[in-house]
Amino acid sequence: MSRPLDAYNLHLFAVTAREGSIARAAARAHLAPSALSRRLADLEAALGGALLVRSPRGIALTDAGQLVLARAERIDHDLQRLASDVQALGNEVAGTVRLWANPSAVIGALPERLQALRKRFPRLSVCLHEGNTADVLRACLDDRADAGVAVQTDTPPGIDSWAFASDPLMVVLPAGHPLARQRALRFEQVLDHPLVGVQAGGSLDQTLSQRAAALHRPIAFAVTVNSFDAVCRMVEAGLGIAVVPESAASAYAGTRRFVRRALDEPWAPRQLRVVALRKTPRPRAVQALIDALQAPA
């Protein structure tokens, strides 16, 4: 075979054979007859033999033409089916998406939004990893996560970001604590008492340490644990008080054994953001995840 086969030329040959006329086939294919004739000649050259007998009364197929017609119609059908299958696949939201989220999101608004996503797209599953904000951003940058939820921070280049939820910091105290009589607390007041810390070196731990340093005050951690539920259990036992996100306070300190108070500081309000590596276009499943994360449950 001296030339590569062109699938479109095969399609045009099948149309011509069915019409029995180059003029009618050209009109059907929206081509000039001369352009169609050239494409048919290219096909014959590629196959190395005549496929058509041309005459003033129209065209007839050679034996080779009869063979090629049967194959061309089958190939044409397969190609149309392939295009249809690809289009159907492109319109379906299915498969597995990789989501990384920080603990505040996991115990806050995330479960309800994932439930809404699954209800709308039952064939879509989510592989969820929990990590701090730095972990989430790194996973997105390394393309190990399709999307993430993290505390708002300086967004690295190449990362897109959207609003997820507000999750301000507040103070959790055991019932009967002297500070419980106040409706809101300054951080200076909090530092006068033993604290329960969470995730040493994590984003919240770093924030509190930086704010204490700005006040030239030490932090007296009675105990440091690795999860917000453990923080609240330690507070409940009287080991100290804690600064935690509102999501954690609502999830783990909602009984009468606790008192929750606003943290009256300009840095207490926190925003959680949806983050993802910048890609154009995004797979439909990933876009569906990002859309669901932005929608209030």
C-alpha positions, 0 to 999 in steps of 0.5 A: 500500500503506497498511501495511507487509507483515509477513513473519510475517503472510505465513507465517501466511496460507500456514499458514491456506491449507494447513490450510483452517481458521483454527482448525486454523491457529491451533493449528498456529501456537500462536495464539488464533484471534482473534489469527490472524484479526487478523493475516490482516486486517492482511495484507489491509489491507496488500495492499488486497484480500480474500485469504480467503472465510470461511464456517462450513465453513472458508475459501477463497482468492480469486484474489488469495489464490491469487496471494499464496499462491504468493508467500508460500510462496516468500518463506517458503522464502527466509526459512527458507533465509536463516536457515539460511545465517546460522546456518551462517555463524555456526558456521563459522570462516573468513576472515582475522584480524589479529594483531600480535605482538612479536618475542619471540612471533614467534620463540618460541611463536607459530608452533606455536600458529598452526600448531595453529590452522590445523590445526583451522580450515583456512579461517582465515588469519592476517595477522601484523604484527610490532611492539614492545609499544607498537605492538601495544597501539596497533593493538588500541586503534585496531581495526587488530588483532583480537588481539596478543601483547605484553610484560606492562605496564599494560593500557590501559582497554578492552583485555582480556588473557590469559596467553601465555607466560613469556619471562625475560631472560637474558644471551648471551655468546660462548664463552670470555667471562670471565663465562661461568664463572658460572651466573647474572649480576647486571646490575651485572656485565653493565654492566662489559662492552660491550653489544650493544643491540637496537631503540633506544627499544624496550621492552627498550632502555628497560628496560635503560636504566632499570635502569642509571639506577637503579644510577647506571651508564652503558650502554656499547653497542658496537653497536645493531641492529634484530633479535635474530638480528643481536644474536646474530651480533654477540655471536658476532663478539665485539663484546659481550654482550647481554641478550635474552629466552629465546626469542631466546637459544634461537632464535639462540644455541643453538650451542657458539659461545654461552654463555647465563646466567640474569639474576639480577634480580627484574625479569628474569622477563617474561610475554607476554600476549595482548591484544585490544580489548574486544568483546561478542560477538567474531566466532568467527574472532577468538575462535578465534584468542584461544583458540589463543594461550592454549593451549600448543602 
